[in-house]
Each structure stands twice: as structure tokens, then as C-alpha cells.
Amino acid sequence: MFRSDLWAAAFVRRHNDLGHMCVVARRGDPIAGQIFIEIDHLNGTVSLLTPAPATARRDDDADRLFVRRFDHGDAAAVAARIAREAEFDPDLWVLSLEMRGGDAGVTVVGT
């Protein structure tokens, strides 16, 4: 698996190249920090993708896997969840993405 800092940089660049506004809102551990993706849908709702549990991985999975914790939810609830996670795990990364659609270009499991 790629280092967190390299994966985050590639994700941000790819989305900015596509015309989506994407920034690193919180930097975590450069090597193994968990990555959360906060998606602002530009309509007052926010989605949150978090790393999938290890039990969701298969041997042939090459990329990071995510689960959808919030789907077009309240921005304050998402911010509160991120704040709680950051207290527990100070190595956490948060990538903030603005896009109208819901496909962030990552593998989402359990949907």
C-alpha cells in the first residue's frame, strides 16, 4: 500500500485536475495515517468516507478501501465525527473535496 502522504497528494491532484476543489484539511502521519475523505456536495449536505475495517480486505485488493459513514448528511455531524476521531487518532488525515456527485473515485465497500 502507498504511503499516506503520497496517496493523499495524488488524490488531491487528481481531483483538482478534474475541476473539483480538493485540499488537505488535516495532515496526519506521512507513512501510515488513516485517511478520511469529507465530500461537500455543494447543496448543504456532506458525506464522509472512512477507511474500511481490515476484515473487508481481500488478498487481491491493491488499493485503499473505504466505507461511507455519512451519506449526504449534516455538516455539523460530520465535523463532530472527524473531531472525535482526531482526538483518538492524532495521525489522522482529512481530505476535503467539493463536488456535486458522490463518486470520489475510490473503492467503497459495504454499500
Buried (B, 14 or more C-beta within 10 A) or exposed (E): EEEBBEBBBEBBEEBEEEEBEBEBEBBBBEEEBBBBBBBBBEEEBBBBBBBBEEEBEEEEEEEBBBBBBBBEBEEEEBBEBBEEBBEEBEBBBBBBBBBEEEEBEBBBBEE
